[in-house]
Amino acid sequence: MTLPATPGIGFKPEHFAAIRETRPDLGFFEVHAENYMGEGGPAHRTLEALRADYAISLHGVGLSIGGSRIDRDHLARLKRLVDLYQPESFSEHLAWSSHGIYLNDLLPLPYTEETLALVCDHIDEVQAALGRRMLLENPSTYVLFEQSTIPEIDFMTEISRRTGCGLLLDVNNVFVSCTNHRMDPRAYLRDFPLDRVGEIHLGGHAEEELPSGPLLIDAHGTPVADPVWALYAEVIAAAGPLPTLIEWDNDVPDFPVLMAEADRARAVLTRRVAHAAR
C-alpha cells in the first residue's frame, strides 16, 4: 500500500465534526501512533471512522530509532496498531527520545559509522516486526556534533540502501537546519535521494534572533513559510507529485485554515502534473 500523491493533513480530534460534515478532498490523514496505543475508547472509534473514508499515514514520535535500544513493549504496541488499521504508510524520525525514560523531544545524533550501524539495526528490527517498509524522516537540528564524519544526506542515503527503508522528506526541517547551520537548503535538496522519498512534510517554524543570527525552531504552530513553499515547488518539479502532509500541531487553527494550506500544496502538485502532460 502507498499513499496517494495528493495533499493530506495531520488529524486533530477537534476537526472530526468538520471532516464528517464536509468530506474534504484530501488524499490522506496522518495520525501520531502514540496517541492511539490505548485499548479502545473514543479515540479509536474516531480513528475507525476516519480510516473508513481516507488513507492513513501513521507517524511515530516515540520509537527512538537512534537510541541505545528499541523498547520491545513499545514496538509490540505499535505492531498491534499497524495490524489493526493497516495504514498506507508508517514513518519515524532520525532521532532518539528515550534512555531509560521517555523524553518529550526528538534529539539529534552524531553521524558516525557506529551510529549508522546502530540505526540500521534498529530499522531492520522495526521492519521485521511490522512486516512492512517504513519511512525515515530527516531531522530539524540546532547543533552539530564534532564527532560527525558523515554528511547527513549520505547518512540517510546509506541507511535506506542498507535497510531498504524509504525516506520522509520534511522540507521545513531542511530549511530550519540549513538556516541554523548557515548552509544552502537548495544545495541540500539537490543532493537528496528524491527517488527514495515516500512522503513530504510541510510545516511552520518560529524564529528567534540571537547575537549570532536567526535561530529557526521547528514549531508546527504557524502557516508554512514562503521560502519553504518555494523549496517544495522545486522538489516537486524535480521528483514529480508526492504525498504531501500539512503539519500543524500547536496553536491548531480551525479546519478551513488547514484546508487552505492543503489547497496551496495541491496547486503545486497540479502544476507539476499539467507540465508533465504537455
Order of alpha helices (4+ residues) and beta strands (2+ residues): beta-alpha-beta-alpha-beta-alpha-beta-beta-beta-alpha-beta-alpha-beta-alpha-alpha-beta-beta-beta-alpha-beta-alpha
